[in-house]
């Protein structure tokens, strides 16, 4: 028999070891049995919250929709309108929230489905449906563009609102202008109710321009929405630029880089000097009425009321025109006799063969007309479509 150190026999050691093993093994088996008896969790600890709550109505289209989760991470969020069109959005880097990339549409229904998982990978899902508000008031936007028309190289898109716009940035995000030649177009605000758009330099002939309005669901002032979603396209025609020299009493017409005519004119007389600077033909009329009524700088002796002024091309909102003139023909090319307008020789009721008639037929709305050497002030950028007098860096 082999002896074991310490005087114990091999059999005794085996018994002792077995006894110890039996005690330890019994505890482990009990713990294992207890663990086996405890079921794995089947309910996710993640808790999804969707705003707005299910069934909500009159929800604002911007800022109200948000999905968040506690004790878990979002894995997928789907938002669709009543037609099944998906709303773009993004889950945050930490998986805790989701927001749309842009505002929703007014007067629409939406369904939200969100999936999330907790730390154990157990998933949960939540859904909500809600409706956005129908605006009671809109800002009444209107512009100076006729869809499909052709304009001159100086055309400026002018958008006016009937109600003041308090959130200009939101309004501008709802307007984009696309030019076929890639020209960058920027907007410039004149107060809270008007924004004008132009490129840095005159348009290139042949450019196709599309104005995209997406303002219907944009809150431009508290509880006031933009009111319109539309697209309008226009084309830039030939390049015709006119320069009026109020000292020489001449008007030079340059078309596509070539001088095509030099016309004798009469400009604003002392006290009624024509504006200097670049103006734009904003409307044309075969005949129009011109009256001094309401003008504080016109005395009774200087007052006028002309019912049928021919070949009228408006340059400013304050009443500057290039127009036909039959009553001061002797002043053409010699001296200034008007109340600020640019007068061209014409018959009393207009003649297509007159200087005014020929220029009228050649002109487009959007053609630039620049007055130089007048003793008058520079025209204000918001007087008609005169924004070309503002430097691009300040536009």
C-alpha positions as CSV (number, residue, x, y, z in Angstrom):
1,X,0.0,0.0,0.0
2,X,1.4,3.4,-1.0
3,X,1.5,5.7,2.0
4,X,0.2,9.3,1.9
5,X,2.0,12.2,3.7
6,X,0.4,13.1,7.0
7,X,-0.5,9.6,7.9
8,X,-3.8,9.4,6.1
9,X,-4.5,6.6,3.9
10,X,-5.5,7.1,0.3
11,X,-9.0,5.9,1.0
12,X,-9.5,8.4,3.8
13,X,-8.3,11.3,1.5
14,X,-10.7,10.2,-1.2
15,X,-13.6,10.2,1.3
16,X,-12.7,13.6,2.6
17,X,-12.4,15.1,-0.9
18,X,-15.6,13.5,-1.9
19,X,-17.3,15.0,1.1
20,X,-16.0,18.5,0.3
21,X,-16.9,18.2,-3.4
22,X,-20.4,17.0,-2.5
23,X,-21.0,20.1,-0.3
24,X,-19.7,22.6,-3.0
25,X,-21.3,20.9,-5.9
26,X,-24.6,20.9,-4.2
27,X,-24.6,24.7,-3.8
28,X,-23.7,25.3,-7.5
29,X,-26.5,22.9,-8.6
30,X,-29.0,24.8,-6.5
31,X,-27.9,28.2,-7.9
32,X,-28.1,26.8,-11.4
33,X,-31.5,25.3,-10.8
34,X,-32.6,28.6,-9.4
35,X,-31.4,30.4,-12.5
36,X,-33.0,27.9,-14.7
37,X,-36.3,28.4,-12.8
38,X,-36.1,32.3,-13.4
39,X,-37.5,33.1,-16.9
40,X,-35.7,35.6,-19.2
41,X,-37.4,39.0,-19.5
42,X,-39.8,39.2,-22.4
43,X,-41.0,42.8,-22.0
44,X,-38.6,45.6,-23.3
45,X,-37.4,48.1,-20.8
46,X,-37.4,50.7,-23.6
47,X,-40.2,53.3,-23.4
48,X,-41.1,55.2,-26.6
49,X,-42.8,58.6,-26.4
50,X,-44.4,60.1,-29.5
51,X,-45.4,63.7,-29.7
52,X,-48.1,64.7,-30.7
53,X,-50.2,62.1,-28.9
54,X,-52.4,59.8,-30.8
55,X,-55.6,61.5,-32.0
56,X,-54.2,65.0,-31.7
57,X,-55.7,67.6,-34.1
58,X,-54.8,71.1,-35.1
59,X,-51.1,70.3,-34.7
60,X,-48.6,72.9,-35.9
61,X,-46.7,71.6,-38.9
62,X,-43.3,72.8,-37.6
63,X,-41.7,71.8,-34.3
64,X,-44.4,69.6,-32.8
65,X,-43.4,66.2,-34.1
66,X,-40.7,64.4,-32.1
67,X,-40.1,60.7,-31.1
68,X,-37.9,59.9,-28.1
69,X,-37.1,56.8,-26.0
70,X,-36.0,56.1,-22.4
71,X,-34.0,53.1,-21.4
72,X,-33.3,52.1,-24.9
73,X,-32.4,53.2,-28.4
74,X,-34.5,53.9,-31.4
75,X,-33.9,51.6,-34.4
76,X,-36.4,52.8,-36.9
77,X,-39.0,55.6,-37.2
78,X,-41.4,55.8,-40.1
79,X,-43.8,58.8,-40.6
80,X,-46.2,58.8,-43.6
81,X,-49.0,61.0,-44.7
82,X,-52.5,59.9,-45.8
83,X,-51.2,59.0,-49.2
84,X,-48.3,56.9,-47.9
85,X,-45.6,59.5,-48.7
86,X,-42.8,59.2,-46.2
87,X,-41.5,62.2,-44.2
88,X,-37.7,62.4,-44.1
89,X,-36.1,62.5,-40.7
90,X,-33.1,61.3,-38.7
91,X,-32.4,59.4,-35.5
92,X,-29.9,61.2,-33.2
93,X,-26.4,59.8,-32.8
94,X,-27.2,58.4,-29.4
95,X,-30.4,56.8,-30.6
96,X,-32.5,58.7,-28.1
97,X,-34.6,60.8,-30.4
98,X,-35.9,61.4,-34.0
99,X,-37.1,64.6,-35.6
100,X,-38.2,65.4,-39.2
101,X,-35.8,67.2,-41.5
102,X,-38.5,69.7,-42.5
103,X,-41.9,70.9,-41.5
104,X,-45.0,68.9,-42.2
105,X,-47.9,70.0,-44.4
106,X,-51.0,71.8,-43.1
107,X,-54.4,70.2,-43.3
108,X,-52.9,66.7,-43.4
109,X,-53.0,63.4,-41.5
110,X,-49.9,61.5,-40.4
111,X,-49.1,58.1,-39.0
112,X,-46.0,57.5,-36.9
113,X,-44.5,54.0,-36.2
114,X,-41.4,53.8,-34.0
115,X,-39.2,50.7,-33.1
116,X,-36.7,50.6,-30.2
117,X,-34.7,48.1,-28.2
118,X,-33.4,48.0,-24.6
119,X,-29.9,47.0,-23.4
120,X,-30.9,43.3,-23.7
121,X,-31.9,43.7,-27.3
122,X,-35.6,43.2,-26.6
123,X,-37.6,45.3,-29.0
124,X,-40.8,47.4,-28.6
125,X,-43.0,49.3,-30.9
126,X,-45.3,52.4,-30.6
127,X,-47.7,54.1,-33.1
128,X,-49.5,57.4,-33.2
129,X,-51.8,59.2,-35.7
130,X,-52.5,62.9,-35.7
131,X,-53.7,65.8,-37.9
132,X,-52.1,69.1,-38.6
133,X,-54.0,72.4,-38.5
134,X,-55.8,74.2,-41.3
135,X,-54.6,77.8,-41.3
136,X,-57.2,80.4,-40.6
137,X,-55.0,83.2,-42.0
138,X,-52.4,83.5,-44.7
139,X,-50.0,86.3,-45.6
140,X,-51.5,86.8,-49.1
141,X,-48.3,86.6,-51.1
142,X,-48.3,87.9,-54.7
143,X,-45.5,88.5,-57.2
144,X,-44.9,90.2,-60.5
145,X,-44.3,87.2,-62.6
146,X,-46.6,85.8,-65.3
147,X,-45.9,82.1,-65.8
148,X,-44.4,81.4,-69.3
149,X,-43.6,85.0,-70.0
150,X,-40.4,86.5,-71.4
151,X,-38.6,89.4,-69.6
152,X,-35.6,91.6,-70.1
153,X,-32.2,91.0,-68.6
154,X,-32.9,93.4,-65.7
155,X,-36.0,91.6,-64.4
156,X,-36.3,91.4,-60.6
157,X,-38.8,89.0,-59.0
158,X,-40.7,91.0,-56.4
159,X,-42.8,89.1,-53.8
160,X,-45.2,91.2,-51.7
161,X,-47.2,90.1,-48.7
162,X,-50.5,91.5,-47.6
163,X,-49.6,90.7,-44.0
164,X,-46.3,91.4,-42.3
165,X,-43.7,88.6,-42.3
166,X,-42.0,88.2,-38.8
167,X,-40.0,85.1,-39.6
168,X,-38.1,86.1,-42.7
169,X,-35.7,83.2,-42.5
170,X,-38.6,80.7,-42.5
171,X,-40.1,82.5,-45.5
172,X,-36.9,82.5,-47.4
173,X,-36.5,78.7,-46.8
174,X,-39.8,78.3,-48.6
175,X,-38.6,80.1,-51.7
176,X,-36.0,78.9,-54.2
177,X,-35.1,80.2,-57.6
178,X,-33.5,78.0,-60.2
179,X,-31.7,79.4,-63.2
180,X,-30.7,77.2,-66.2
181,X,-27.3,78.8,-66.4
182,X,-26.6,78.2,-62.7
183,X,-26.8,81.9,-61.6
184,X,-27.0,82.4,-57.9
185,X,-30.1,84.3,-56.9
186,X,-30.5,86.0,-53.6
187,X,-33.4,87.7,-51.8
188,X,-33.4,91.2,-50.2
189,X,-36.0,92.4,-47.8
190,X,-37.6,95.8,-48.0
191,X,-39.5,96.0,-44.7
192,X,-41.7,93.1,-43.5
193,X,-43.9,92.8,-46.5
194,X,-41.6,92.7,-49.6
195,X,-38.7,90.6,-50.7
196,X,-37.0,91.0,-54.1
197,X,-34.8,88.4,-55.9
198,X,-32.0,88.9,-58.4
199,X,-28.6,87.6,-59.5
200,X,-25.4,89.5,-59.0
201,X,-25.4,90.8,-62.6
202,X,-28.0,91.1,-65.3
203,X,-29.4,87.8,-66.5
204,X,-27.9,86.2,-69.6
205,X,-30.2,86.2,-72.6
206,X,-32.0,82.8,-73.1
207,X,-31.8,81.9,-69.4
208,X,-34.8,79.9,-68.1
209,X,-35.8,80.8,-64.6
210,X,-38.1,78.8,-62.3
211,X,-39.4,80.2,-59.1
212,X,-40.4,77.5,-56.5
213,X,-42.8,78.7,-53.8
214,X,-43.3,76.2,-50.9
215,X,-44.9,78.6,-48.4
216,X,-48.3,77.1,-47.7
217,X,-47.2,75.2,-44.6
218,X,-44.7,77.8,-43.4
219,X,-45.6,79.9,-40.4
220,X,-44.2,83.3,-41.4
221,X,-45.8,85.2,-38.5
222,X,-47.6,83.9,-35.3
223,X,-50.6,81.9,-36.6
224,X,-50.1,83.3,-40.1
225,X,-49.0,81.0,-42.9
226,X,-47.4,81.6,-46.3
227,X,-50.4,80.4,-48.2
228,X,-49.0,79.3,-51.5
229,X,-47.2,76.3,-53.1
230,X,-46.6,76.9,-56.8
231,X,-43.9,76.9,-59.5
232,X,-43.6,79.7,-62.1
233,X,-41.2,79.8,-65.0
234,X,-40.1,82.6,-67.2
235,X,-37.4,83.2,-69.9
236,X,-34.9,86.0,-70.4
237,X,-35.2,87.5,-73.8
238,X,-32.6,89.5,-75.9
239,X,-30.3,91.9,-74.1
240,X,-31.6,95.5,-74.4
241,X,-30.2,98.1,-72.2
242,X,-31.0,101.8,-72.4
243,X,-29.0,104.8,-71.1
244,X,-30.7,108.2,-70.7
245,X,-28.3,111.2,-70.5
246,X,-30.3,114.0,-68.8
247,X,-27.6,116.6,-69.7
248,X,-27.5,115.8,-73.4
249,X,-31.2,115.0,-73.6
250,X,-30.5,111.8,-75.5
251,X,-31.5,108.1,-75.0
252,X,-29.1,105.4,-76.3
253,X,-30.5,101.9,-76.9
254,X,-28.0,99.0,-77.0
255,X,-29.3,95.6,-78.1
256,X,-27.1,92.5,-77.7
257,X,-24.0,94.7,-77.4
258,X,-24.7,96.9,-80.4
259,X,-26.0,100.5,-80.4
260,X,-29.3,100.4,-82.4
261,X,-30.7,103.8,-81.7
262,X,-30.0,107.3,-80.2
263,X,-33.2,109.1,-79.5
264,X,-33.8,112.8,-78.5
265,X,-35.7,113.0,-75.2
266,X,-36.7,115.5,-72.6
267,X,-36.2,114.6,-68.9
268,X,-37.2,116.2,-65.6
269,X,-36.9,120.0,-65.4
270,X,-35.4,121.9,-62.4
271,X,-37.4,121.1,-59.3
272,X,-38.7,117.9,-60.9
273,X,-35.4,116.3,-61.8
274,X,-35.4,112.7,-63.0
275,X,-34.0,110.0,-60.7
276,X,-30.5,108.9,-61.4
277,X,-29.6,105.3,-61.4
278,X,-30.8,102.0,-63.0
279,X,-34.5,101.4,-63.1
280,X,-36.4,98.6,-64.8
281,X,-39.5,98.7,-67.0
282,X,-42.1,97.1,-64.7
283,X,-45.2,97.5,-66.9
284,X,-46.3,98.7,-70.3
285,X,-49.5,100.3,-71.5
286,X,-50.5,101.6,-74.9
287,X,-52.2,104.5,-73.1
288,X,-52.4,105.5,-69.4
289,X,-53.6,108.3,-67.3
290,X,-51.1,110.5,-65.5
291,X,-52.2,113.0,-62.8
292,X,-50.5,115.2,-60.3
293,X,-53.3,114.7,-57.8
294,X,-51.9,113.8,-54.4
295,X,-48.3,114.9,-55.2
296,X,-47.3,117.4,-52.5
297,X,-44.5,118.9,-54.5
298,X,-46.7,120.0,-57.4
299,X,-48.3,123.4,-57.1
300,X,-51.6,124.4,-58.7
301,X,-49.7,126.1,-61.5
302,X,-47.8,122.9,-62.2
303,X,-50.7,120.5,-61.8
304,X,-51.6,118.2,-64.6
305,X,-54.1,115.5,-65.5
306,X,-53.5,113.7,-68.8
307,X,-56.0,111.0,-69.6
308,X,-54.4,109.3,-72.6
309,X,-50.6,109.4,-72.4
310,X,-49.4,107.0,-75.2
311,X,-46.7,104.3,-75.1
312,X,-46.3,104.4,-71.3
313,X,-43.5,102.3,-69.8
314,X,-43.4,102.5,-66.0
315,X,-40.0,102.7,-64.3
316,X,-40.9,103.5,-60.6
317,X,-43.7,103.0,-58.2
318,X,-43.5,106.8,-57.5
319,X,-44.6,107.5,-61.1
320,X,-41.5,107.8,-63.4
321,X,-42.2,106.6,-66.9
322,X,-40.6,106.5,-70.3
323,X,-43.6,107.6,-72.5
324,X,-44.8,109.3,-75.6
325,X,-45.0,113.1,-75.5
326,X,-46.9,115.2,-78.0
327,X,-47.0,118.5,-76.1
328,X,-43.3,119.2,-75.6
329,X,-41.9,118.0,-78.9
330,X,-39.8,121.2,-79.2
331,X,-37.9,120.2,-76.0
332,X,-36.8,116.8,-77.4
333,X,-33.0,116.8,-77.5
334,X,-32.8,120.4,-76.3
335,X,-33.9,120.9,-72.7
336,X,-35.7,119.2,-69.9
337,X,-39.4,120.0,-69.6
338,X,-41.1,117.1,-67.8
339,X,-42.1,116.5,-64.2
340,X,-39.5,113.7,-63.9
341,X,-40.5,111.3,-66.7
342,X,-38.5,110.6,-69.9
343,X,-40.5,112.0,-72.8
344,X,-40.1,110.8,-76.4
345,X,-41.7,112.3,-79.5
346,X,-45.1,110.9,-80.2
347,X,-48.5,111.8,-81.7
348,X,-51.3,112.8,-79.3
349,X,-52.8,109.3,-79.3
350,X,-49.7,107.5,-80.1
351,X,-48.1,106.5,-83.4
352,X,-46.2,103.3,-84.0
353,X,-43.9,105.2,-86.3
354,X,-42.9,107.7,-83.6
355,X,-39.8,107.5,-81.5
356,X,-41.9,106.5,-78.6
357,X,-43.9,103.9,-80.6
358,X,-40.7,102.3,-82.0
359,X,-39.1,102.1,-78.6
360,X,-42.3,100.8,-77.0
361,X,-42.5,97.9,-79.5
362,X,-38.9,97.0,-78.9
363,X,-39.1,97.1,-75.1
364,X,-39.8,94.2,-72.7
365,X,-40.9,94.4,-69.1
366,X,-37.6,93.8,-67.3
367,X,-35.5,95.9,-69.6
368,X,-33.1,98.1,-67.6
369,X,-33.1,101.9,-68.1
370,X,-30.2,103.9,-66.6
371,X,-30.4,107.6,-66.1
372,X,-27.2,109.6,-65.8
373,X,-26.2,113.2,-65.4
374,X,-29.5,114.3,-63.9
375,X,-29.5,116.8,-61.0
376,X,-31.9,114.5,-59.2
377,X,-31.0,112.0,-56.4
378,X,-30.4,108.3,-57.0
379,X,-33.5,106.3,-57.2
380,X,-34.2,104.2,-54.0
381,X,-33.7,100.4,-54.4
382,X,-37.3,99.7,-53.4
383,X,-38.8,102.3,-55.8
384,X,-40.0,100.0,-58.5
385,X,-37.5,97.3,-59.5
386,X,-34.5,99.4,-58.8
387,X,-32.6,96.9,-56.7
388,X,-29.7,97.0,-59.2
389,X,-28.5,100.1,-57.4
390,X,-27.6,98.0,-54.3
391,X,-24.2,96.4,-54.2
392,X,-24.3,92.6,-54.3
393,X,-22.5,92.4,-50.9
394,X,-25.3,94.5,-49.4
395,X,-28.1,92.6,-51.3
